[in-house]
């Protein structure tokens, strides 16, 4: 029983909860100083309720809306809390990055879309990505990370999708899911290949890089396990690219950028891409793009370049080869 100012007003009205609002099925019209109930309409006639009903939460100021269905009247209460803050995009992009495959991915999106952004170079050899100021941007302590105004986005795939959702209004680098039909099908195809890279190509090839170049011990098992898996994943790409120019639909998308970032440097792991002619042609098409060439130079003056990467990989492989037959070799 709801009582306001000591007066019972819900006689003959049965409350029913449904779909997040309250429905009151009326058997008669009832009036009181605080609320006026008429068939199919509920209106607030006085804002000065001295007692709140135990099953309704009134938070003044409020807005109310009434709408009818059959003989029931529905009242939904909306707090008048319109925010003065606007949502993204904020058009104030800062990318924290380094010249790595993961760093390349959002950089390529920024360049392809012709967006204005600042690039902050993170020196991973000095572990800058582990410093407290950077952890505030990416709790995982990895590059890349993005700030748009005061808003942060971390993980390379999430940054790519943020830029696509918020800044690529013409869907230059993907498809418009809201259009349905083939556009929606191609959108999910793009997402499938993007997740393929995030969950497969990147982690597996990253481990191959580690065991071939950076590990503290020589592990024949680790080298074979992850290099073979990288080859297998490239062969999956070949299934698609042997009969199509791009991974999703009929155009270059986020999925191509993400997979290209890693697969294009796989020859540094002694993987012969001539065994995958479709992938090889695809890499050549992407490498020729002006935006891709620009992205490879970001952050300016801080990238190793193709020759620098080759030199680093060669030195790492030579160092590990020298550990064979020593106590630094895993049995």
C-alpha positions in Angstrom: 0.0 0.0 0.0 1.5 3.4 -1.0 0.8 6.2 1.4 1.6 9.9 0.7 0.7 12.4 3.4 -1.1 9.7 5.2 -3.6 9.2 2.4 -4.0 5.9 0.6 -4.2 6.4 -3.1 -3.6 3.1 -4.7 -7.0 1.6 -3.9 -8.1 -0.5 -6.9 -4.8 -0.1 -8.6 -2.6 -3.2 -9.0 1.1 -2.6 -9.5 3.0 -4.9 -11.9 6.7 -4.7 -12.6 7.6 -5.2 -16.3 10.6 -4.5 -18.5 12.3 -2.1 -16.1 9.2 0.2 -15.4 6.1 0.0 -13.3 2.7 -0.7 -14.8 -0.5 0.2 -12.9 -3.6 -1.5 -14.1 -6.5 0.9 -13.3 -10.0 -0.1 -12.2 -11.1 3.5 -11.5 -9.9 7.1 -11.5 -8.4 8.4 -8.3 -7.1 11.8 -7.3 -5.0 13.1 -4.4 -3.1 16.3 -3.7 0.2 14.7 -4.8 -0.7 12.5 -7.7 -3.6 12.6 -10.2 -4.5 9.3 -11.8 -6.7 9.3 -14.9 -7.4 6.5 -17.3 -4.3 6.0 -19.5 -2.5 9.1 -17.9 -0.4 9.6 -14.9 0.8 13.1 -14.0 2.8 14.6 -11.2 0.9 17.6 -9.8 3.1 18.5 -6.9 6.8 17.9 -6.5 6.7 18.1 -2.7 6.3 14.5 -1.6 6.9 14.2 2.1 7.2 10.5 2.1 8.7 8.2 -0.5 7.1 4.9 -1.4 9.3 2.0 -0.4 9.2 0.4 -3.9 9.8 3.5 -6.0 12.9 5.6 -6.0 12.2 9.3 -6.6 15.3 11.4 -7.3 14.3 15.0 -7.9 14.4 16.7 -10.3 12.8 14.0 -12.5 11.2 13.8 -15.8 8.2 11.5 -16.4 6.8 10.0 -19.6 3.4 8.3 -20.0 2.4 5.9 -22.7 -0.4 3.4 -22.9 -0.8 -0.1 -23.8 -4.3 -1.7 -23.7 -5.9 -0.6 -20.4 -2.7 -0.3 -18.5 -0.8 2.9 -17.8 3.0 2.9 -17.6 5.2 5.4 -15.7 8.9 5.5 -16.3 11.0 7.9 -14.3 14.1 9.5 -15.7 16.6 11.4 -13.5 17.2 14.9 -15.0 21.0 14.3 -15.1 21.9 15.4 -18.6 25.7 15.4 -18.7 27.6 18.4 -19.8 30.5 16.2 -21.0 30.5 15.1 -24.6 31.6 11.7 -25.7 34.3 10.7 -28.1 35.8 11.5 -30.5 37.7 14.4 -28.9 40.0 15.1 -31.8 43.0 15.2 -29.6 45.0 12.1 -30.4 48.3 11.1 -28.9 49.9 7.8 -29.8 52.5 6.2 -27.5 54.4 3.8 -29.7 57.6 2.2 -30.9 58.8 0.8 -34.2 57.4 -2.7 -33.7 54.7 -4.7 -35.5 52.1 -3.8 -32.8 53.2 -0.2 -32.9 52.8 -0.1 -36.6 49.1 -1.2 -36.6 47.4 1.9 -35.2 49.9 4.1 -36.8 48.9 2.8 -40.2 45.3 3.4 -39.4 46.0 7.0 -38.4 48.0 7.5 -41.6 45.5 5.9 -43.9 42.7 8.1 -42.5 44.9 11.2 -42.7 44.2 12.1 -39.0 46.1 14.6 -37.0 48.0 13.1 -34.1 51.0 13.4 -31.9 53.4 10.4 -31.7 55.4 9.9 -28.5 58.3 7.5 -28.8 58.6 4.9 -26.0 62.1 3.5 -25.5 61.5 -0.1 -24.6 65.2 -0.8 -24.1 65.0 1.6 -21.1 61.7 0.1 -20.0 59.8 3.4 -20.3 56.6 1.4 -20.8 56.9 0.2 -17.2 57.1 3.7 -15.7 54.2 4.8 -13.5 53.1 7.6 -15.9 52.8 5.1 -18.7 51.0 2.5 -16.5 48.4 5.1 -15.9 47.7 5.0 -19.7 48.1 1.2 -20.2 48.0 -0.9 -17.0 49.6 -3.7 -19.0 52.8 -1.8 -19.6 52.9 -2.4 -23.3 53.0 -0.3 -26.4 51.0 1.0 -28.2 48.6 3.1 -26.2 46.4 6.0 -27.3 44.9 9.0 -25.6 42.1 11.0 -27.1 41.9 14.0 -24.8 41.8 12.5 -21.3 40.4 9.2 -22.6 42.7 6.2 -22.9 42.6 3.2 -25.2 45.2 0.4 -24.9 46.0 -2.8 -26.8 46.7 -2.4 -30.5 43.5 -4.1 -31.8 41.3 -1.9 -29.5 43.0 1.2 -30.7 42.4 0.2 -34.3 38.8 -0.4 -33.6 38.4 2.9 -31.7 39.8 4.9 -34.6 37.6 3.0 -37.0 34.5 3.5 -35.0 35.0 7.1 -34.0 37.0 8.6 -36.9 36.4 6.5 -40.0 32.9 7.8 -40.8 33.1 6.7 -44.4 34.3 3.2 -43.4 37.4 3.5 -45.7 39.1 0.8 -43.7 36.2 -1.5 -43.2 32.4 -2.0 -43.5 29.3 -0.5 -42.1 27.5 -3.1 -40.0 24.4 -0.9 -39.7 23.7 -1.3 -43.4 23.1 -5.0 -43.0 23.3 -7.4 -45.9 26.8 -7.9 -47.5 28.2 -5.0 -45.5 27.4 -6.7 -42.3 28.8 -10.0 -43.6 32.0 -8.4 -44.6 32.2 -6.6 -41.3 32.2 -9.8 -39.4 34.7 -11.4 -41.9 37.0 -8.4 -41.2 36.6 -8.9 -37.4 37.3 -12.6 -37.8 40.6 -12.0 -39.5 41.5 -9.2 -37.1 40.9 -11.6 -34.1 42.9 -14.3 -36.0 45.9 -11.9 -35.9 45.3 -10.8 -32.3 44.9 -14.3 -31.0 47.2 -16.3 -33.4 49.7 -14.6 -35.6 50.9 -12.0 -33.2 51.3 -14.2 -30.1 52.8 -17.1 -32.0 55.2 -15.1 -34.2 56.1 -13.1 -31.1 57.2 -16.3 -29.4 59.1 -17.4 -32.5 60.9 -14.0 -32.3 61.7 -14.6 -28.7 63.1 -18.0 -29.0 65.1 -17.3 -32.2 66.5 -13.9 -31.2 66.0 -12.8 -27.6 65.8 -15.8 -25.2 68.4 -16.2 -22.5 68.9 -19.8 -23.4 69.0 -21.8 -26.6 65.9 -23.9 -27.0 65.6 -26.1 -30.1 62.1 -27.1 -29.0 60.9 -23.5 -28.5 62.4 -22.4 -31.9 60.7 -25.3 -33.8 57.4 -25.1 -31.9 56.7 -21.4 -32.6 58.3 -21.1 -36.0 56.3 -24.1 -37.2 53.1 -22.6 -35.8 53.9 -19.3 -37.5 54.3 -21.1 -40.8 51.0 -22.8 -40.2 49.2 -19.6 -39.6 50.6 -18.0 -42.7 49.3 -21.1 -44.6 45.9 -20.2 -43.3 46.2 -16.7 -44.7 47.3 -18.3 -48.0 44.0 -20.2 -48.3 42.2 -16.9 -48.5 44.8 -14.8 -50.3 45.4 -17.4 -53.0 42.0 -16.5 -54.4 41.4 -12.9 -53.2 43.3 -9.6 -53.0 42.2 -8.8 -49.5 41.3 -10.7 -46.3 37.7 -9.4 -46.0 35.4 -8.6 -48.8 36.8 -6.6 -51.8 38.9 -4.0 -50.1 41.8 -3.3 -47.8 40.7 -3.2 -44.2 41.9 -3.3 -40.6 42.3 -7.0 -40.9 44.9 -6.6 -43.7 46.9 -4.0 -41.7 47.0 -6.1 -38.5 48.1 -9.3 -40.2 50.6 -7.5 -42.5 52.3 -5.9 -39.6 53.6 -9.3 -38.4 53.7 -11.5 -41.5 55.7 -9.0 -43.5 58.7 -9.5 -41.2 58.4 -13.3 -41.0 61.4 -13.7 -43.5 63.6 -12.6 -40.6 62.7 -15.9 -39.0 63.9 -17.8 -42.0 60.4 -18.3 -43.4 60.4 -18.4 -47.2 57.3 -16.5 -48.3 57.7 -17.8 -51.9 56.0 -20.9 -50.5 52.9 -18.7 -50.1 52.5 -16.8 -53.3 49.1 -15.3 -52.5 50.5 -13.9 -49.2 53.6 -12.7 -51.0 51.5 -10.7 -53.6 49.4 -9.3 -50.8 52.4 -8.1 -48.9 53.7 -6.3 -52.0 50.3 -4.6 -52.5 50.3 -3.3 -49.0 53.9 -2.3 -48.9 53.4 -0.1 -51.9 50.8 2.1 -50.1 52.0 5.6 -49.3 50.3 5.6 -45.8 52.1 2.3 -45.0 55.5 3.8 -46.0 54.8 6.8 -43.7 53.6 4.6 -40.8 56.9 2.7 -40.9 58.8 5.9 -40.1 56.8 6.6 -36.9 58.0 7.5 -34.3 60.2 9.8 -36.4 63.9 9.1 -35.9 63.2 6.2 -33.5 62.5 3.3 -35.9 65.0 0.6 -36.8 63.9 0.2 -40.4 64.1 -3.0 -42.4 67.9 -3.0 -42.2 68.0 -2.3 -38.5 65.5 -5.1 -37.8 67.6 -7.5 -39.9 70.7 -6.6 -38.1 69.1 -7.1 -34.7 67.6 -10.5 -35.7 70.9 -11.7 -37.1 72.9 -10.7 -34.0 70.3 -12.4 -31.8 70.4 -15.6 -33.7 74.2 -15.6 -33.7 74.2 -15.1 -29.9 71.8 -18.0 -29.4 73.6 -20.3 -31.7 76.7 -19.8 -29.7 74.9 -21.1 -26.6 74.4 -24.6 -28.2 76.3 -27.2 -26.3 76.7 -25.1 -23.2 74.8 -25.0 -19.9 72.7 -22.3 -21.6 71.1 -24.9 -23.9 67.8 -26.3 -22.8 67.8 -30.1 -23.0 
